[in-house]
Amino acid sequence: MSGKVKQFMKGWDIDDLDMILEACADDFVYDDPYDGRMTKAEFADYYRELEHGEGVFSDEMVQEADGAETHWIWWAWKPKGATEWRNEGCSLTKGGPDGVHSSRQAYYKGAGFRPTA
């Protein structure tokens, strides 16, 4: 995985907004099916409003070709202190040498999911 995409994913894993933003290209777009599409400038406010907690990741796929990278991962998440998993879904992230250009989410919202990892 390239440095910027790897940094972006690590930022999510350790809950580090600055690390995530540093990995994003100027034209970065984040797409959430419930909250809509947002630019890099709008992303920080969105991230700060999220409930943070524990995530598990599985079924990771990475494709690199001609300097571009596509990263797909399945995830499950629950808020800190919760006993049930809240959301489960996938993330498709695309980047290049200048940073991450897009990250698109598709997920189920609800409670009681069991991680597939």
C-alpha positions as a Markdown table, in Angstrom:
| # | Residue | x | y | z |
|---|---|---|---|---|
| 1 | Met | 0.0 | 0.0 | 0.0 |
| 2 | Ser | 1.3 | 3.5 | -0.8 |
| 3 | Gly | 2.3 | 5.8 | 2.0 |
| 4 | Lys | -0.7 | 8.1 | 1.8 |
| 5 | Val | -3.4 | 5.5 | 1.6 |
| 6 | Lys | -1.8 | 3.5 | 4.4 |
| 7 | Gln | -1.6 | 6.7 | 6.5 |
| 8 | Phe | -5.3 | 7.4 | 5.8 |
| 9 | Met | -6.3 | 4.0 | 7.0 |
| 10 | Lys | -4.0 | 4.1 | 10.0 |
| 11 | Gly | -5.5 | 7.5 | 11.0 |
| 12 | Trp | -9.0 | 5.9 | 11.1 |
| 13 | Asp | -7.6 | 2.9 | 13.0 |
| 14 | Ile | -6.0 | 5.0 | 15.8 |
| 15 | Asp | -8.6 | 7.8 | 15.7 |
| 16 | Asp | -6.2 | 10.6 | 14.5 |
| 17 | Leu | -7.9 | 13.3 | 12.5 |
| 18 | Asp | -4.7 | 15.1 | 11.7 |
| 19 | Met | -3.2 | 12.0 | 10.3 |
| 20 | Ile | -6.2 | 11.4 | 8.1 |
| 21 | Leu | -6.3 | 15.0 | 6.8 |
| 22 | Glu | -2.5 | 15.0 | 6.1 |
| 23 | Ala | -3.0 | 11.9 | 3.9 |
| 24 | Cys | -5.8 | 13.5 | 1.8 |
| 25 | Ala | -5.2 | 15.2 | -1.6 |
| 26 | Asp | -6.5 | 18.7 | -2.1 |
| 27 | Asp | -9.4 | 17.3 | -4.2 |
| 28 | Phe | -10.4 | 14.7 | -1.6 |
| 29 | Val | -14.1 | 13.7 | -1.4 |
| 30 | Tyr | -15.7 | 11.6 | 1.4 |
| 31 | Asp | -19.0 | 10.0 | 0.6 |
| 32 | Asp | -21.3 | 8.7 | 3.4 |
| 33 | Pro | -24.8 | 7.3 | 2.4 |
| 34 | Tyr | -26.4 | 8.9 | 5.4 |
| 35 | Asp | -24.6 | 12.2 | 5.7 |
| 36 | Gly | -23.8 | 12.9 | 2.0 |
| 37 | Arg | -20.7 | 13.9 | 0.1 |
| 38 | Met | -18.2 | 16.3 | 1.5 |
| 39 | Thr | -14.9 | 17.9 | 0.6 |
| 40 | Lys | -11.6 | 17.8 | 2.5 |
| 41 | Ala | -12.5 | 21.2 | 4.0 |
| 42 | Glu | -15.9 | 19.9 | 5.3 |
| 43 | Phe | -14.6 | 16.5 | 6.4 |
| 44 | Ala | -13.0 | 17.6 | 9.7 |
| 45 | Asp | -16.3 | 18.9 | 11.1 |
| 46 | Tyr | -18.0 | 15.6 | 10.1 |
| 47 | Tyr | -15.3 | 13.5 | 11.7 |
| 48 | Arg | -15.5 | 15.4 | 15.0 |
| 49 | Glu | -19.2 | 14.8 | 15.2 |
| 50 | Leu | -18.8 | 11.0 | 14.8 |
| 51 | Glu | -19.2 | 8.7 | 17.9 |
| 52 | His | -15.8 | 7.2 | 18.2 |
| 53 | Gly | -15.2 | 3.7 | 19.4 |
| 54 | Glu | -13.9 | 0.3 | 18.4 |
| 55 | Gly | -13.7 | -1.1 | 14.9 |
| 56 | Val | -12.7 | -4.4 | 13.4 |
| 57 | Phe | -11.6 | -4.8 | 9.8 |
| 58 | Ser | -11.7 | -7.8 | 7.5 |
| 59 | Asp | -11.7 | -8.8 | 3.8 |
| 60 | Glu | -9.1 | -6.2 | 2.8 |
| 61 | Met | -8.3 | -5.9 | -0.9 |
| 62 | Val | -5.7 | -3.6 | -2.4 |
| 63 | Gln | -5.0 | -3.0 | -6.1 |
| 64 | Glu | -2.2 | -0.9 | -7.4 |
| 65 | Ala | -1.8 | 0.1 | -11.1 |
| 66 | Asp | -0.1 | 2.9 | -12.8 |
| 67 | Gly | 0.5 | 4.9 | -9.6 |
| 68 | Ala | -3.1 | 4.7 | -8.6 |
| 69 | Glu | -4.4 | 2.6 | -5.7 |
| 70 | Thr | -7.8 | 1.2 | -4.8 |
| 71 | His | -8.3 | -0.1 | -1.2 |
| 72 | Trp | -11.5 | -1.9 | -0.2 |
| 73 | Ile | -12.2 | -3.1 | 3.3 |
| 74 | Trp | -15.2 | -4.6 | 5.2 |
| 75 | Trp | -15.6 | -3.2 | 8.7 |
| 76 | Ala | -17.8 | -3.3 | 11.8 |
| 77 | Trp | -17.9 | -0.6 | 14.5 |
| 78 | Lys | -19.4 | 0.0 | 18.0 |
| 79 | Pro | -19.2 | 3.1 | 20.2 |
| 80 | Lys | -16.9 | 3.2 | 23.2 |
| 81 | Gly | -18.5 | 1.3 | 26.1 |
| 82 | Ala | -21.2 | -0.3 | 23.9 |
| 83 | Thr | -21.8 | -4.0 | 24.1 |
| 84 | Glu | -23.4 | -4.3 | 20.6 |
| 85 | Trp | -21.9 | -3.4 | 17.2 |
| 86 | Arg | -23.6 | -0.4 | 15.7 |
| 87 | Asn | -22.7 | -0.3 | 12.1 |
| 88 | Glu | -21.2 | -2.8 | 9.5 |
| 89 | Gly | -20.2 | -2.1 | 6.0 |
| 90 | Cys | -17.5 | -1.4 | 3.5 |
| 91 | Ser | -15.2 | 1.4 | 2.4 |
| 92 | Leu | -13.7 | 2.0 | -1.0 |
| 93 | Thr | -10.7 | 4.4 | -0.9 |
| 94 | Lys | -8.8 | 5.6 | -3.9 |
| 95 | Gly | -5.5 | 7.4 | -3.9 |
| 96 | Gly | -2.3 | 8.2 | -5.7 |
| 97 | Pro | 1.2 | 9.6 | -4.9 |
| 98 | Asp | -0.3 | 13.0 | -4.0 |
| 99 | Gly | -2.8 | 11.6 | -1.5 |
| 100 | Val | -6.2 | 10.0 | -1.1 |
| 101 | His | -8.7 | 11.4 | -3.6 |
| 102 | Ser | -11.9 | 9.6 | -2.4 |
| 103 | Ser | -13.3 | 7.4 | 0.3 |
| 104 | Arg | -16.8 | 6.1 | -0.3 |
| 105 | Gln | -18.8 | 4.2 | 2.4 |
| 106 | Ala | -21.7 | 1.8 | 2.2 |
| 107 | Tyr | -23.1 | 0.4 | 5.4 |
| 108 | Tyr | -25.9 | -0.9 | 7.5 |
| 109 | Lys | -27.0 | 1.2 | 10.5 |
| 110 | Gly | -28.4 | -0.5 | 13.5 |
| 111 | Ala | -27.5 | -2.6 | 16.5 |
| 112 | Gly | -26.8 | -6.2 | 17.1 |
| 113 | Phe | -24.4 | -6.9 | 14.2 |
| 114 | Arg | -21.8 | -9.5 | 14.7 |
| 115 | Pro | -18.4 | -8.7 | 13.1 |
| 116 | Thr | -17.6 | -11.0 | 10.2 |
| 117 | Ala | -13.8 | -10.8 | 10.9 |
